[in-house]
């Protein structure tokens, strides 16, 4: 898959994540036939315009870790957006039992 199509596929899936739910990088990767690392790379490279138009902050690590907290301000913004939407976050981890999205 070419890089533009791959990125658009990731964006299309992220747009489907409903409020109060999250997906992890591997779930998205499995849906489009790529690696979780590639999904993370795409997510970390989103423009501000893309971030403003999709719920990028609803994508976390498999264990619920808000991995962007390692990135400083972007991570704090992600955590704050999740808290604003009433996600249960403990020690930079989203409660996956409560918030994991299983798309049919």
N, C-alpha and C positions, 0 to 999 in steps of 0.2 A: 504494500500500500504506500502511495506517495506521501511525503510528510504533511502536505496541506490537507489531504483527505484524512490522514490519521488524526491530526489535530481536530479537524471538524467532527470526526467520529467521537472523540473524547468529549468535546463541547456538547454534542447532541445528547450524550448520556447524562452528563452533569446537569443539563437543563431539566431532566426528568426527575431529579431527586426532590421529593416533596419536603415541605417544611417539617421539622422535627425528626427527619431521617438523615442518615449519612450512608455513603458507600465508601469502600476502601479501594485503594489503587488496584489491587489484584482483581476485584470484581469487574471493574471497568476494563482492565486489560484482557480478561477472559472473554468478555463480550465482543471485543474487536480483534482479538488474535495478536496481542502484543505483550510486552512484559510490564509488570508493575512499575519498574524503574522508568520505562519510557513514558508511562502515564504521568508519573511524578515530574519528569523532566518537562513534559508539555504543560502541566499545571503550573510549574514554577515560572514558566516563560510567558504566561498570559499577560496581555497588555492591560492597562488600567481600564480601557474601554470594555474589553472582554470580561474583566473582573466585575465591572459595574452591571453587566447584562446577564451574568449567570451566577448560580449559587456555588461558586468555586470552594467556598469555605466548608461545604458539606462533604468534602472528600478528605478522608483521614487514613492513617495506617490501619492495617488489619486488626491490631489490638486496641484501636480507638485513639492512639496517640496523635496529637495535633503536631505532626512532624514539622510544620512550618515555624513552630516556635523557635527552632534553631536558626531561623532567618531574621530574628529580631522583630522589627516593626510589623512586617507582614504576618508573622506568627501571632503577635499580640492582637492584630486586627482580626485574624481568623478566630481566635479564642473569644474575643469580645463579640463578634457577630453571632457565634454559636450561643454564647451566654444571653445575648439580647433575644434570641429566638427560643430561649428557655430550655436549652439542652442541658442535661446533667453532665457536668465536667468536673472531674476530680483529678488533681495532679497532672494537668495537661492531657487528660484522656477523656474521651467521650464514652459514656456508658453504652457499649455496643449491644447489651441485652435489651436495652430500651429503645435505641435509636437506629439500629441497623436496618437498612432498606433492602428487602428482597423483591426485586422486580420479577414478575412472571414472564 
